[in-house]
Amino acid sequence: MTSPTRSREAMERVLRDAELLFDTRVIEAALEQMANRIRRDLRGRDVLVLCVMHGGLMTTAGLLLRLGFPVAQDYIHVSRYRGNTSGGTLDWKRGPPGDLSGFSVLVVDDILDEGHTLAAIVARCASQGADLVKT
């Protein structure tokens, strides 16, 4: 495990100075809307939910609690930013697990910037045999 790069004081300062864009009510409603669509599109399939670490963790947890049907769950870890504000080459720390044949894969991440990372994740899942990849 790598050590954190920010001090506690710096993290507290960021939290204190942050501007609230969406309150809990709005976020909960958005998660419920996403879960409804996922249930409509994927219920009855063999679903693998892939959380893109670390940003997708809270969204993945919120969705998993709402889905109401069985899914497999795993994670991937890929980065282009490595602490910078612009992306570089992909750094695969952990790719999708093995043979994905027979699975409908749902990739959950937090931020879509230029789409390069997400496109690479979708392509990698498809190359590993996923029947369907949704994001």
Solvent accessible surface area in square Angstrom, and as a share of the most:
residue,aa,sasa,rsa
1,M,238,1.06
2,T,125,0.73
3,S,88,0.57
4,P,110,0.69
5,T,135,0.79
6,R,159,0.58
7,S,58,0.37
8,R,173,0.63
9,E,115,0.52
10,A,22,0.17
11,M,97,0.43
12,E,82,0.37
13,R,121,0.44
14,V,98,0.56
15,L,144,0.72
16,R,167,0.61
17,D,100,0.52
18,A,66,0.51
19,E,141,0.63
20,L,138,0.69
21,L,133,0.66
22,F,123,0.51
23,D,54,0.28
24,T,95,0.55
25,R,177,0.64
26,V,62,0.36
27,I,85,0.43
28,E,73,0.33
29,A,62,0.48
30,A,45,0.35
31,L,17,0.09
32,E,70,0.32
33,Q,132,0.59
34,M,81,0.36
35,A,0,0.00
36,N,74,0.38
37,R,145,0.53
38,I,19,0.10
39,R,48,0.17
40,R,169,0.62
41,D,42,0.22
42,L,1,0.01
43,R,132,0.48
44,G,79,0.76
45,R,116,0.42
46,D,98,0.51
47,V,3,0.02
48,L,10,0.05
49,V,1,0.01
50,L,0,0.00
51,C,2,0.01
52,V,5,0.03
53,M,40,0.18
54,H,125,0.56
55,G,36,0.35
56,G,0,0.00
57,L,90,0.45
58,M,154,0.69
59,T,36,0.21
60,T,4,0.02
61,A,44,0.34
62,G,9,0.09
63,L,5,0.03
64,L,61,0.30
65,L,154,0.77
66,R,57,0.21
67,L,2,0.01
68,G,70,0.67
69,F,24,0.10
70,P,124,0.78
71,V,42,0.24
72,A,44,0.34
73,Q,90,0.40
74,D,32,0.17
75,Y,87,0.33
76,I,0,0.00
77,H,38,0.17
78,V,8,0.05
79,S,25,0.16
80,R,26,0.10
81,Y,64,0.24
82,R,117,0.43
83,G,84,0.81
84,N,100,0.51
85,T,140,0.81
86,S,79,0.51
87,G,29,0.28
88,G,44,0.42
89,T,107,0.62
90,L,59,0.29
91,D,43,0.23
92,W,73,0.26
93,K,115,0.49
94,R,88,0.32
95,G,16,0.15
96,P,9,0.06
97,P,45,0.28
98,G,54,0.52
99,D,110,0.57
100,L,3,0.01
101,S,66,0.43
102,G,41,0.40
103,F,61,0.26
104,S,3,0.02
105,V,1,0.00
106,L,8,0.04
107,V,3,0.02
108,V,10,0.06
109,D,48,0.25
110,D,77,0.40
111,I,132,0.67
112,L,123,0.61
113,D,89,0.46
114,E,114,0.51
115,G,21,0.20
116,H,101,0.45
117,T,24,0.14
118,L,38,0.19
119,A,61,0.47
120,A,26,0.20
121,I,0,0.00
122,V,47,0.27
123,A,61,0.47
124,R,88,0.32
125,C,0,0.00
126,A,56,0.44
127,S,94,0.61
128,Q,42,0.19
129,G,30,0.29
130,A,15,0.11
131,D,96,0.50
132,L,55,0.28
133,V,31,0.18
134,K,67,0.28
135,T,93,0.54
